[in-house]
Amino acid sequence: MKVNETRMRSLLKSISFRIIEIVIDSLILSIFVQPAVAIGLAIGLESICLILHFFFERVWNHIQYGREIISTPDGK
């Protein structure tokens, strides 16, 4: 049995993680710069990271190292 994540799952994981990071980055950056600038910087940086993370997830989806498939008693 082979288990792969769909592209949509990888995309949703990337987006949800980046939203959390945008909030955290904005809070941290607002200590050093104006809040509007901090939000802009956070969104810009995290948008680039989102794209990289999506492709990172897709590559790792093809690597089987560290995955275990555990069969249920009915063989599924």
Residue pairs with C-beta under 8 A, 6 or more apart in sequence:
1 69
1 71
2 69
3 67
3 69
4 61
5 57
5 61
7 58
10 54
10 57
10 58
10 61
11 54
13 57
14 50
14 53
14 54
14 57
15 50
17 53
18 46
18 47
18 49
18 50
18 53
21 42
21 46
21 49
22 39
22 42
22 43
22 46
25 38
25 41
25 42
25 45
25 46
26 35
26 38
26 39
26 42
27 38
28 38
29 37
29 38
29 41
29 42
30 38
30 39
32 38
33 41
